[in-house]
């Protein structure tokens, strides 16, 4: 199932984040943190029978499908914030150790949220 592949991709990004943080690669850690959240959100959207067409559309779909709970709203905002941070890191060179570590923590909890919310096979 595609949602399982997306969840595995999210977990793989988290592994990368840890290696990047340990090696002071804060820009890439910021980017990988976002992609962990992206793949976790994608897994959840796919589980509901929808597919994303872009990063923006995934954010809209995730918020519509999961934003009805406090946790869902929190992670919808985190996904949007992570996307902005990734863009700033990639395109503007704006990132820091603190923001990278903060993004990594949010990404970890986002993936845990996705794992708990996905239907058990």
C-alpha positions as CSV (number, residue, x, y, z in Angstrom):
1,X,0.0,0.0,0.0
2,X,1.2,3.5,-0.9
3,X,0.6,4.9,2.6
4,X,3.0,2.3,4.1
5,X,5.7,3.3,1.6
6,X,5.1,7.0,2.5
7,X,5.4,6.2,6.2
8,X,8.6,4.3,5.6
9,X,9.9,7.3,3.7
10,X,9.0,9.5,6.7
11,X,10.9,7.2,9.1
12,X,13.9,7.2,6.7
13,X,13.9,11.0,6.7
14,X,14.0,10.9,10.5
15,X,17.0,8.7,10.5
16,X,18.7,11.1,8.1
17,X,17.8,14.0,10.3
18,X,19.6,12.4,13.3
19,X,22.7,11.9,11.2
20,X,22.6,15.4,9.8
21,X,22.1,17.0,13.3
22,X,25.0,14.9,14.7
23,X,27.2,16.3,11.9
24,X,26.1,19.9,12.2
25,X,24.4,19.9,8.8
26,X,21.5,22.1,10.0
27,X,20.3,23.2,6.6
28,X,19.8,19.7,5.4
29,X,18.4,18.6,8.7
30,X,15.7,21.4,8.3
31,X,14.9,20.1,4.8
32,X,14.8,16.5,5.9
33,X,12.6,17.3,8.9
34,X,10.0,18.9,6.5
35,X,10.1,15.8,4.2
36,X,9.5,13.5,7.2
37,X,6.4,15.6,7.9
38,X,5.4,15.6,4.2
39,X,5.6,11.9,3.9
40,X,3.8,11.3,7.2
41,X,1.0,13.6,6.0
42,X,1.0,12.0,2.6
43,X,0.6,8.5,4.3
44,X,-2.5,9.8,6.2
45,X,-4.0,11.5,3.2
46,X,-3.5,8.3,1.1
47,X,-5.1,6.3,3.8
48,X,-8.3,8.3,3.4
49,X,-8.3,7.5,-0.3
50,X,-6.8,10.8,-1.7
51,X,-3.6,11.6,-3.4
52,X,-1.6,14.8,-3.4
53,X,-0.9,16.8,-6.5
54,X,1.6,19.3,-4.9
55,X,3.0,20.2,-1.5
56,X,0.4,22.9,-1.1
57,X,-2.5,20.5,-2.0
58,X,-1.2,18.0,0.5
59,X,-1.3,20.7,3.2
60,X,-4.9,21.6,2.3
61,X,-6.0,18.0,2.2
62,X,-4.3,17.1,5.5
63,X,-5.9,20.1,7.2
64,X,-9.3,19.2,5.8
65,X,-9.1,15.6,6.8
66,X,-7.3,15.8,10.1
67,X,-7.6,19.4,11.2
68,X,-10.8,18.7,13.1
69,X,-8.9,17.7,16.3
70,X,-6.4,19.7,18.3
71,X,-3.6,17.4,17.4
72,X,-4.5,17.5,13.7
73,X,-4.7,21.3,13.7
74,X,-1.3,21.5,15.5
75,X,0.3,19.2,12.9
76,X,-1.4,21.0,10.0
77,X,0.3,24.2,11.2
78,X,3.5,22.4,11.8
79,X,3.5,21.1,8.2
80,X,2.9,24.6,6.8
81,X,5.6,26.0,9.1
82,X,8.0,23.2,8.1
83,X,7.4,23.9,4.4
84,X,8.2,27.6,4.9
85,X,11.4,26.7,6.9
86,X,12.5,24.3,4.1
87,X,12.0,26.9,1.5
88,X,13.9,29.5,3.5
89,X,16.7,27.1,4.1
90,X,16.8,26.0,0.4
91,X,16.2,29.2,-1.4
92,X,17.3,32.0,1.1
93,X,20.0,30.2,3.1
94,X,18.1,31.0,6.3
95,X,18.4,28.3,8.9
96,X,20.0,27.8,12.3
97,X,20.9,25.0,14.7
98,X,18.0,25.9,17.0
99,X,15.4,25.9,14.2
100,X,16.8,22.6,12.8
101,X,16.6,20.9,16.2
102,X,13.1,22.3,16.8
103,X,12.0,21.1,13.3
104,X,13.4,17.7,14.0
105,X,11.5,17.4,17.3
106,X,8.2,18.4,15.6
107,X,8.9,15.9,12.7
108,X,9.4,13.1,15.2
109,X,6.1,13.8,16.9
110,X,4.4,14.2,13.5
111,X,5.5,10.8,12.4
112,X,4.4,9.3,15.7
113,X,1.0,10.9,15.2
114,X,0.8,9.4,11.7
115,X,1.8,6.0,12.9
116,X,-0.9,6.1,15.6
117,X,-3.6,7.4,13.2
118,X,-3.0,5.0,10.4
119,X,-5.3,2.0,10.3
120,X,-3.5,-1.1,11.5
121,X,-3.1,-3.7,8.7
